[in-house]
Amino acid sequence: MSKDYAYASELGAHISDFIAQKRSSGFIYDYEASVLKAFDDFYAANGYHGGAITKCIMDDWNRRFLLVSNGTRAQMVSFVRLFSVYLNSIGISSYVPGKAPSAQTPVPHVMNRDEIQSFFAAVDAYVPSVPRPVFYRLAGEYRVIFRLIYCCGLRISEACSLRRDCVDLENGAITVKHSKGDKDRIVYLANDLKAVLKDYWDHICLSLAAIPEWFFPSIDPRAHMPKTSLDKKFSGFWAKTPYANTCDKNPTVHCLRHTFVVETMNTWMSSGADLNVMMPYLSKYLGHKGRNETFYYYHQVKDAFRIVKEKDAVSGRVLPEVAAYEN
């Protein structure tokens, strides 16, 4: 269930309307709402008046984040920037800054087979320290949601906010709605994964004695599992593997998506499949704008080139040069 904040500044009513508009369009808009709440507090605490956003106000807001990463600063500015665009759309003249610099895309850690098996062994062995039914339910959710992300290459936000009516367990398909770029797509499930999801869903409905709105409900089943909670659990499970102390860069939940892409492309290349034919399908499956965005995953991973080196004669035409993309 989305959290509603009490706003204190002259912009408060407009912020509430802006968030309501976003949510009515299908966006969760929880994290964004928390940032706008912080901006509302900042606006009120500094005694700004006029019910608009000026360049001076935006510059002051931006300066608050000079010591954080570019990625965090970009988010703090971009959410307020979108709100400023909204103010202009309703006739309130406000300053709209240029887009803040985004963080450089880090080279992801692609988990090898041993690491994947060790990670899921830790997930499956997890027993909650507090013996309450709700925590045992969540333990079962972790076993499934991490497998869904890994087997289908979902983004963490897509998996956490998956609604039950978007999962077709009879036909083995998931409808991912309002994903990155406000795009919808269909993700098809392998038969073994479909069976896992069926058993899981029966167990969830039995545990709650109800049919929840979310496919992966949180402690409060009226809300979906938070991304922050899943990130924390992933780190905890990874720490239990023998590779946690030997890996120079610890993986994140998103690395499961990267691993899916690299493994899929390696499998196709090993079998001699024409990537020029197959890549558009994978790009659609992942929700990418085009195949170059998908190829970028592969170019960022040094260990991914084992198959390319084996097929060096064709590597030049198989993997074109690509520019950086957001994934």
C-alpha positions as CSV (number, residue, x, y, z in Angstrom):
1,M,0.0,0.0,0.0
2,S,1.4,3.4,-1.1
3,K,2.4,5.8,1.7
4,D,0.7,9.2,1.7
5,Y,2.7,12.1,3.2
6,A,1.5,15.3,4.9
7,Y,3.1,18.2,3.1
8,A,3.9,21.5,4.8
9,S,4.9,23.9,2.1
10,E,3.0,26.1,-0.3
11,L,3.7,23.4,-2.9
12,G,2.1,20.6,-0.8
13,A,-1.3,20.5,-2.5
14,H,0.3,20.4,-6.0
15,I,2.8,17.7,-5.0
16,S,-0.2,15.6,-3.7
17,D,-2.0,16.1,-7.0
18,F,1.1,15.3,-9.1
19,I,1.7,12.0,-7.2
20,A,-2.0,11.1,-7.5
21,Q,-1.8,11.7,-11.2
22,K,1.3,9.4,-11.5
23,R,-0.4,6.7,-9.5
24,S,-3.6,6.9,-11.5
25,S,-1.5,6.2,-14.6
26,G,-0.2,2.9,-13.0
27,F,3.1,4.1,-11.5
28,I,3.9,3.0,-7.9
29,Y,5.6,6.3,-7.2
30,D,6.6,5.5,-3.6
31,Y,10.3,6.3,-3.6
32,E,9.7,9.4,-5.8
33,A,7.0,10.5,-3.2
34,S,9.6,10.3,-0.4
35,V,12.0,12.5,-2.4
36,L,9.3,15.0,-3.0
37,K,8.4,15.0,0.7
38,A,12.0,15.8,1.4
39,F,11.8,18.6,-1.2
40,D,8.6,19.9,0.5
41,D,10.3,20.0,3.9
42,F,13.3,21.8,2.3
43,Y,11.0,24.3,0.7
44,A,9.1,25.0,3.9
45,A,12.2,25.1,6.2
46,N,13.9,27.7,4.0
47,G,10.9,29.9,4.0
48,Y,10.4,29.9,0.2
49,H,7.1,31.5,-0.9
50,G,5.2,32.0,-4.1
51,G,4.1,28.4,-4.7
52,A,6.6,27.9,-7.6
53,I,10.1,26.7,-8.2
54,T,12.7,29.2,-9.2
55,K,16.3,28.7,-10.5
56,C,17.6,29.9,-7.1
57,I,15.5,27.3,-5.3
58,M,16.6,24.5,-7.6
59,D,20.2,25.5,-7.3
60,D,19.9,25.4,-3.5
61,W,18.3,22.0,-3.7
62,N,21.1,20.7,-6.0
63,R,23.8,22.0,-3.7
64,R,22.5,19.7,-0.9
65,F,23.7,16.7,-2.9
66,L,27.2,17.8,-4.1
67,L,28.9,15.3,-1.9
68,V,26.9,12.3,-2.9
69,S,27.3,10.2,-6.0
70,N,26.2,11.5,-9.4
71,G,23.5,8.8,-9.6
72,T,21.9,9.9,-6.3
73,R,22.1,13.5,-7.2
74,A,20.6,12.8,-10.6
75,Q,17.6,11.2,-8.9
76,M,17.2,13.9,-6.3
77,V,17.1,16.6,-9.1
78,S,15.2,14.6,-11.7
79,F,12.1,13.9,-9.5
80,V,11.8,17.6,-8.6
81,R,12.5,18.5,-12.3
82,L,9.5,16.3,-13.3
83,F,7.3,18.0,-10.7
84,S,8.4,21.4,-12.1
85,V,7.4,20.3,-15.6
86,Y,4.0,19.4,-14.0
87,L,3.7,22.9,-12.4
88,N,4.2,24.5,-15.8
89,S,1.6,22.2,-17.3
90,I,-1.0,23.6,-14.9
91,G,-0.1,27.2,-15.5
92,I,2.4,27.8,-12.7
93,S,5.6,29.1,-14.2
94,S,8.6,27.2,-12.7
95,Y,12.2,26.7,-13.5
96,V,13.0,23.4,-15.3
97,P,16.7,22.5,-15.1
98,G,18.6,20.4,-17.5
99,K,19.0,16.8,-16.7
100,A,21.6,16.1,-14.0
101,P,24.6,13.9,-14.8
102,S,23.9,10.3,-14.2
103,A,26.3,7.9,-12.6
104,Q,28.7,6.1,-14.9
105,T,27.3,2.6,-15.6
106,P,29.4,0.2,-13.4
107,V,30.8,-3.0,-14.9
108,P,28.4,-5.6,-13.5
109,H,29.5,-8.9,-11.9
110,V,28.1,-11.8,-13.9
111,M,27.8,-14.7,-11.6
112,N,29.2,-18.0,-12.9
113,R,27.4,-21.4,-12.5
114,D,29.1,-22.2,-9.1
115,E,28.2,-18.8,-7.7
116,I,24.6,-19.1,-8.9
117,Q,24.2,-22.5,-7.3
118,S,25.8,-21.4,-4.1
119,F,23.7,-18.3,-3.9
120,F,20.4,-20.3,-4.4
121,A,21.6,-22.9,-1.9
122,A,21.9,-20.1,0.7
123,V,18.4,-18.8,-0.3
124,D,16.8,-22.3,0.1
125,A,18.5,-22.9,3.4
126,Y,17.3,-19.7,5.0
127,V,15.3,-20.1,8.2
128,P,14.0,-16.9,9.8
129,S,15.5,-16.0,13.2
130,V,12.1,-15.0,14.4
131,P,9.7,-18.0,14.2
132,R,6.6,-16.1,13.0
133,P,4.3,-17.2,10.1
134,V,4.8,-13.9,8.2
135,F,8.6,-14.4,8.1
136,Y,8.3,-18.0,7.0
137,R,6.0,-16.7,4.2
138,L,8.6,-14.2,3.2
139,A,11.3,-16.9,3.2
140,G,9.2,-18.7,0.6
141,E,8.9,-15.5,-1.5
142,Y,12.6,-15.0,-1.6
143,R,13.1,-18.5,-3.0
144,V,10.8,-17.6,-5.9
145,I,11.4,-14.0,-6.6
146,F,15.1,-14.4,-7.0
147,R,14.6,-17.3,-9.4
148,L,12.0,-15.3,-11.4
149,I,14.5,-12.4,-11.8
150,Y,17.3,-14.8,-12.8
151,C,15.3,-17.0,-15.2
152,C,13.4,-14.1,-16.9
153,G,15.9,-11.2,-16.6
154,L,13.4,-9.0,-14.8
155,R,14.4,-5.7,-13.2
156,I,14.1,-5.7,-9.5
157,S,11.3,-3.1,-9.6
158,E,9.4,-5.2,-12.1
159,A,9.5,-8.3,-9.9
160,C,8.7,-6.5,-6.6
161,S,5.7,-4.6,-8.0
162,L,4.2,-7.5,-10.0
163,R,0.5,-7.6,-9.6
164,R,-1.3,-10.9,-9.4
165,D,-3.6,-10.1,-12.3
166,C,-0.5,-9.6,-14.5
167,V,0.6,-13.2,-14.0
168,D,-1.1,-15.8,-16.3
169,L,-0.2,-19.1,-14.7
170,E,-2.3,-21.1,-17.1
171,N,-0.5,-19.9,-20.3
172,G,2.8,-19.2,-18.6
173,A,3.1,-15.5,-19.3
174,I,3.7,-12.3,-17.3
175,T,2.6,-8.8,-18.4
176,V,5.1,-6.3,-17.2
177,K,3.3,-2.9,-17.1
178,H,4.6,0.6,-16.9
179,S,8.2,-0.5,-16.9
180,K,11.1,1.7,-17.8
181,G,10.1,4.2,-20.4
182,D,6.4,3.5,-19.5
183,K,6.4,0.5,-21.7
184,D,4.4,-2.8,-21.4
185,R,5.7,-6.1,-22.5
186,I,5.0,-9.9,-22.3
187,V,7.5,-12.2,-20.6
188,Y,6.9,-15.9,-21.2
189,L,7.8,-18.5,-18.6
190,A,9.5,-21.9,-19.1
191,N,7.4,-24.8,-18.0
192,D,9.4,-25.7,-14.9
193,L,9.3,-22.0,-13.8
194,K,5.6,-21.9,-14.4
195,A,5.1,-24.9,-12.2
196,V,7.2,-23.3,-9.4
197,L,5.1,-20.2,-9.6
198,K,1.8,-22.2,-9.5
199,D,2.9,-24.0,-6.3
200,Y,4.1,-20.7,-4.8
201,W,0.9,-18.9,-5.5
202,D,-1.3,-21.6,-4.0
203,H,0.9,-21.5,-0.9
204,I,0.7,-17.7,-0.6
205,C,-3.1,-17.6,-0.9
206,L,-3.4,-20.4,1.6
207,S,-1.0,-18.7,4.1
208,L,-3.0,-15.4,3.8
209,A,-6.4,-17.0,3.5
210,A,-7.0,-14.4,0.8
211,I,-5.9,-13.5,-2.7
212,P,-3.5,-10.6,-2.4
213,E,-3.2,-7.8,-5.0
214,W,0.5,-8.3,-5.2
215,F,2.3,-11.4,-6.4
216,F,5.0,-10.8,-3.9
217,P,3.3,-9.2,-0.9
218,S,5.3,-7.5,1.8
219,I,5.0,-8.1,5.6
220,D,1.8,-6.1,5.2
221,P,0.1,-8.0,2.4
222,R,-1.6,-4.8,1.2
223,A,1.8,-3.6,-0.1
224,H,4.3,-5.3,-2.4
225,M,7.8,-6.4,-1.3
226,P,10.0,-3.3,-1.1
227,K,13.1,-3.2,-3.4
228,T,15.2,-2.1,-0.4
229,S,14.3,-5.3,1.5
230,L,15.1,-7.5,-1.5
231,D,18.5,-5.7,-1.9
232,K,19.3,-6.3,1.7
233,K,18.3,-10.0,1.6
234,F,20.3,-10.6,-1.6
235,S,23.4,-9.2,0.2
236,G,22.8,-11.4,3.2
237,F,22.4,-14.5,1.1
238,W,25.5,-13.7,-1.0
239,A,27.5,-13.2,2.2
240,K,26.7,-16.8,3.1
241,T,28.4,-18.1,0.0
242,P,32.1,-19.1,-0.1
243,Y,32.6,-16.6,-2.9
244,A,31.7,-13.5,-0.8
245,N,35.2,-13.0,0.4
246,T,36.9,-13.8,-2.9
247,C,34.9,-11.7,-5.3
248,D,36.5,-8.3,-5.9
249,K,33.1,-6.8,-6.6
250,N,30.0,-8.0,-4.7
251,P,27.0,-8.6,-7.0
252,T,23.6,-7.0,-6.5
253,V,20.1,-8.2,-7.4
254,H,20.4,-6.6,-10.8
255,C,23.4,-8.8,-11.5
256,L,20.9,-11.7,-11.9
257,R,19.4,-9.8,-14.9
258,H,22.9,-9.3,-16.4
259,T,23.7,-12.9,-15.9
260,F,20.5,-14.0,-17.6
261,V,21.5,-11.8,-20.7
262,V,25.1,-13.1,-20.9
263,E,24.1,-16.8,-20.4
264,T,21.4,-16.5,-23.1
265,M,23.7,-14.9,-25.6
266,N,26.5,-17.4,-24.8
267,T,24.0,-20.3,-25.3
268,W,22.9,-18.9,-28.7
269,M,26.5,-18.3,-29.8
270,S,27.6,-21.8,-28.7
271,S,24.7,-23.3,-30.8
272,G,25.6,-21.3,-33.8
273,A,22.5,-19.1,-33.7
274,D,22.5,-15.9,-35.7
275,L,22.5,-13.1,-33.1
276,N,21.3,-10.6,-35.7
277,V,18.1,-12.7,-35.9
278,M,17.8,-13.5,-32.2
279,M,18.7,-10.2,-30.6
280,P,15.5,-8.3,-31.4
281,Y,13.5,-11.0,-29.5
282,L,15.8,-10.8,-26.5
283,S,15.6,-7.0,-26.5
284,K,11.8,-7.1,-26.5
285,Y,11.9,-9.7,-23.8
286,L,14.1,-7.5,-21.6
287,G,12.2,-4.3,-22.3
288,H,15.1,-2.6,-24.0
289,K,14.7,0.1,-26.7
290,G,16.8,-1.9,-29.2
291,R,19.4,-4.6,-29.6
292,N,22.3,-2.2,-29.1
293,E,21.1,-1.6,-25.5
294,T,21.1,-5.3,-25.0
295,F,24.6,-5.7,-26.6
296,Y,25.8,-3.1,-24.1
297,Y,25.3,-5.6,-21.3
298,Y,27.6,-8.0,-23.1
299,H,30.3,-5.5,-23.9
300,Q,30.6,-4.5,-20.2
301,V,31.4,-8.0,-19.1
302,K,35.0,-9.1,-19.5
303,D,34.3,-12.7,-18.7
304,A,31.5,-12.9,-21.2
305,F,33.9,-13.2,-24.2
306,R,34.8,-16.8,-23.8
307,I,32.5,-17.8,-26.5
308,V,33.5,-14.9,-28.7
309,K,37.2,-15.8,-28.5
310,E,36.3,-19.4,-29.5
311,K,34.5,-18.0,-32.5
312,D,36.9,-15.1,-33.3
313,A,36.3,-15.4,-37.0
314,V,32.8,-14.1,-36.6
315,S,33.0,-11.9,-33.5
316,G,33.5,-8.7,-35.4
317,R,30.2,-9.0,-37.1
318,V,28.4,-10.6,-34.2
319,L,29.1,-7.9,-31.6
320,P,29.1,-4.4,-32.9
321,E,30.5,-1.4,-31.1
322,V,27.9,0.2,-28.9
323,A,27.5,3.4,-26.9
324,A,26.6,3.5,-23.2
325,Y,22.9,2.9,-22.4
326,E,20.9,2.8,-19.2
327,N,19.8,-0.7,-18.5
